[in-house]
Amino acid sequence: MSPTVLISIDDAELSSSLLMELGKFDDITVCLPQDSNAGDAQMAVCWHPDPALLDKFPQIQCLHSAAAGVDHLGESLLASGLPVARIVDPDQKQGMLEYVLWCVLNHHRDFDRAVKNQAQQRWHLYPQLPANEVRVGVMGLGEIGAHVATGLAQFGYSVLGWSRRPKQLERVSTFSGPSEFTGFLEQVDVLVNLLPLNQATQGILNQSLFQALPKGACLVNTGRGGHLVEADLISALETGWLRSAVLDVFTVEPLPADHPLWTTEGVIVTPHMASSSSAAMIAHQVHQNVLRFIKDQPLLNTIDRTLGY
Ligand code: NDP
């Protein structure tokens, strides 16, 4: 009997694209929770899955995130003890570099100020700094963060990076752990968050972090909404300590229409679009892993459940 993969994804479009892409492999069976064969599933591919997934489908023996992050699985599934794999995708890394590069250029070349000035028919030139005088700090130097940091360095920016463990990256000044965090922040004009969301990083983008940044810095949050204390950001922007913020991820998505971040001066809101993987790429990696699973081979791109990433 071929291995069965259950799709537990709360996004109808992604769910149906994955059903189609996984359905192209004739050596696996794909199903949705309402299908009669769902009880046979050994693996579930997830995006904000049903928290009661394992009670309903007890044959499931491993979980596959349909994304790079795994926080959306929720505490109970992450604590279930089952192996968890995630997506690692070169196109997604490059897409993130493109997004962050735009954010950095927006700050560095004063496009944000030019747009504001246009609204007041104001013609004003700002002095042009060379890229190496703009310091970009990347929080999280994993699969995506390391690609972004080295890509920005190749573009000529002065790049600093911070991770949990010490790391060496070409042309990037690296910092690690809580003891080197403030020293990192103090040297950053544009701070890019690419950390995973877990207990250690929840709420890390808060008032004390903003105070450690130089006045006039820009925040780019492409990690998760739960990293950011929204009220602290609004206050840091209103007092003029921070110049701007580009936010791609939010605690509640879609961002509710009456949310203050839509209209806070200095904030650019994008709809969790920084970078995504194609359904074909997700299906390819899930397919590879379910075949490895039934052959008792180690899964690719698993997380360390004790660390939460
Ligand atoms: P990885 O797991 O590969 O890397 C995580 C990085 O964060 C590592 O460098 C790790 O350090 C560091 N880190 C983790 N915990 C801490 C901590 N407590 N203190 C300091 N550093 C820490 O993740 P990816 O690069 O693949 O993805 C990162 C995140 O990007 C995802 O979890 C997701 O939230 C977000 N994302 C957002 C997208 C969007 O469209 N907005 C798209 C894709 C991803 P170390 O190297 O020492 O282990």
Boltz pocket constraint, residues with backbone or C-beta under 6 A from the ligand:
constraints:
  - pocket:
      binder: B
      contacts: [[A, 68], [A, 69], [A, 70], [A, 87], [A, 92], [A, 139], [A, 140], [A, 141], [A, 142], [A, 143], [A, 144], [A, 145], [A, 146], [A, 162], [A, 163], [A, 164], [A, 165], [A, 166], [A, 167], [A, 177], [A, 193], [A, 194], [A, 195], [A, 196], [A, 197], [A, 200], [A, 201], [A, 221], [A, 222], [A, 223], [A, 224], [A, 248], [A, 249], [A, 272], [A, 273], [A, 274], [A, 275], [A, 276], [A, 309]]
      max_distance: 6.0
